[in-house]
């Protein structure tokens, strides 16, 4: 982000950036009040958790679902460009953080945790640690900023690559995750269970 984007004459960019940070901190505080654990119950923090159906998944800094959150950033950048084209980049970032934080809170509610357990391949899913949820939002923001700088075709190519890679390696990705959460398909569930 350039200095002009943060502090142009009459610009509210700095306030929007502060707003995005406040939303992020609210996400963390609300997760804490919801009773989410700060870090993995294992007692340590890993940079990467490679197991999908393990107790460490969704507990550490990054995992196989991190590419999905980067894609969220791509999508939210596109949404902000469509509905807030004239607004500062930081205003669009605030919208993206609001949507991601709202999803993270919903995703860690009993309603969605139970839905994941019954309708998707995440049979043992018990929700994210606060650290993992916060990092999901950070990775979304990284995707958002990448999309703001990269040509659209490169952003789309990266998203397709991430979807194909995670689909191939773990039999899950953002597309399948949304499909199975909204409209579970038995054939997909059987295929995903073949890990």
C-alpha positions in Angstrom: 0.0 0.0 0.0 1.5 3.3 -1.0 1.7 6.4 1.2 -0.8 8.1 -1.0 -3.3 5.4 -0.4 -2.9 5.8 3.3 -2.7 9.6 3.6 -3.8 11.4 0.5 -5.4 14.9 0.9 -8.8 14.6 2.5 -8.4 10.8 2.4 -10.1 8.6 5.0 -7.9 5.6 4.1 -6.1 5.7 7.5 -9.5 5.5 9.3 -10.5 2.6 7.1 -7.3 0.8 7.9 -7.9 1.3 11.6 -11.4 0.0 11.1 -10.1 -3.2 9.4 -7.7 -3.7 12.4 -10.5 -3.1 14.9 -12.7 -5.7 13.1 -9.8 -8.2 13.2 -9.3 -7.6 16.9 -13.1 -8.0 17.5 -13.0 -11.3 15.7 -10.3 -12.5 18.1 -12.1 -11.2 21.2 -15.5 -12.7 20.1 -13.8 -16.1 19.4 -12.3 -15.9 22.9 -15.7 -15.1 24.4 -17.2 -18.0 22.4 -14.8 -20.3 24.3 -12.5 -21.1 21.4 -9.0 -22.3 22.5 -6.2 -19.8 21.9 -3.8 -22.4 20.4 -3.8 -26.1 19.7 -4.6 -28.2 22.7 -1.2 -29.9 22.0 0.4 -26.9 23.6 2.6 -25.8 20.8 2.4 -23.8 17.6 3.4 -25.1 14.2 4.0 -23.1 11.0 2.3 -25.8 8.9 -0.1 -28.7 9.8 -0.1 -31.1 6.9 -2.6 -33.6 8.3 -6.2 -33.1 7.1 -8.1 -35.4 9.4 -5.9 -34.9 12.4 -6.4 -33.1 15.7 -3.9 -30.4 14.6 -5.9 -29.4 11.5 -7.3 -25.9 11.9 -5.3 -25.4 15.0 -1.9 -24.0 13.8 -0.7 -21.1 11.7 -1.4 -22.7 8.3 -2.8 -25.9 6.8 -4.3 -27.3 3.6 -7.2 -24.9 3.9 -5.0 -21.8 3.9 -5.2 -21.6 0.0 -9.0 -21.3 0.4 -8.6 -18.2 2.6 -6.2 -16.7 0.1 -8.8 -17.2 -2.6 -11.4 -15.5 -0.2 -9.1 -12.5 -0.4 -9.1 -12.7 -4.2 -12.9 -12.9 -4.2 -13.4 -10.2 -1.7 -11.1 -7.9 -3.6 -13.3 -8.5 -6.7 -16.4 -7.8 -4.7 -15.0 -4.6 -3.3 -14.0 -3.5 -6.8 -17.5 -4.1 -8.0 -19.5 -2.4 -5.2 -17.0 0.1 -3.9 -14.9 1.0 -6.9 -14.4 4.6 -6.0 -13.6 3.9 -2.3 -10.1 3.7 -1.0 -8.4 0.3 -1.1 -8.5 0.3 2.7 -12.3 0.7 2.7 -12.6 -2.3 0.5 -10.2 -4.1 2.8 -12.5 -3.3 5.7 -15.3 -4.9 3.8 -13.2 -8.0 3.2 -12.2 -8.2 6.8 -15.8 -7.8 7.9 -16.9 -10.7 5.7 -14.0 -12.9 6.6 -14.4 -12.2 10.3 -18.2 -12.9 10.1 -17.5 -16.2 8.4 -14.9 -17.2 11.0 -17.3 -16.5 13.8 -20.1 -18.5 12.0 -17.7 -21.3 11.1 -16.8 -21.7 14.7 -20.4 -21.8 15.9 -22.0 -25.0 17.0 -24.4 -24.8 14.0 -21.6 -24.9 11.4 -19.3 -27.2 13.4 -22.1 -29.8 13.5 -22.9 -29.2 9.8 -19.3 -29.9 8.9 -19.3 -33.1 11.0 -22.5 -34.4 9.4 -22.3 -33.2 5.8 -18.6 -33.0 4.9 -15.4 -35.0 5.1 -14.5 -33.2 8.4 -16.0 -35.8 10.7 -13.8 -34.9 13.7 -13.9 -31.1 13.1 -14.2 -29.3 16.4 -13.6 -25.7 15.2 -10.5 -23.6 14.8 -8.1 -22.3 17.4 -8.2 -18.6 17.8 -4.7 -18.5 16.3 -5.8 -20.4 13.2 -8.9 -18.3 12.8 -6.9 -15.1 13.1 -4.3 -16.4 10.6 -7.2 -17.4 8.2 -8.1 -13.7 8.2 -4.4 -12.7 7.7 -4.1 -15.0 4.7 -7.4 -13.6 3.3 -5.8 -10.1 3.6 -2.7 -11.3 1.8 -4.8 -12.7 -1.0 -6.7 -9.4 -1.1 -3.5 -7.3 -1.4 -2.1 -9.8 -4.0 -5.3 -9.4 -6.1 -5.0 -5.6 -5.9 -1.5 -5.8 -7.5 -1.6 -8.7 -9.8 -3.3 -8.8 -13.3 -6.7 -10.4 -13.0 -5.7 -13.3 -15.2 -2.8 -14.1 -12.8 -5.1 -14.0 -9.8 -7.6 -16.4 -11.5 -4.7 -18.7 -12.5 -3.5 -18.8 -9.0 -7.0 -19.6 -7.6 -7.5 -22.4 -10.2 -4.0 -23.8 -9.3 -4.8 -23.7 -5.6 -8.2 -25.4 -6.2 -6.7 -28.1 -8.4 -3.7 -28.7 -6.0 -5.8 -29.1 -2.8 -8.5 -31.0 -4.7 -5.8 -33.5 -5.9 -3.9 -33.7 -2.6 -6.6 -33.7 0.1 -9.7 -34.2 -2.0 -11.1 -30.9 -0.7 -10.9 -27.3 -1.7 -13.0 -24.1 -1.4 -15.4 -25.2 -4.2 -16.0 -28.6 -2.6 -16.2 -27.2 0.9 -19.0 -24.7 -0.1 -20.8 -27.4 -2.1 -20.7 -29.9 0.7 -21.7 -27.4 3.3 -24.7 -26.1 1.3 -25.8 -29.1 -0.8 -24.0 -32.3 0.3 -23.5 -34.8 -2.5 -23.1 -38.4 -1.5 -20.8 -39.3 -4.4 -18.5 -36.4 -3.4 -18.5 -37.5 0.3 -17.6 -41.1 -0.8 -14.8 -39.8 -3.0 -13.5 -37.6 -0.3 -13.5 -40.4 2.2 -11.0 -42.3 0.1 -8.1 -40.2 1.5 
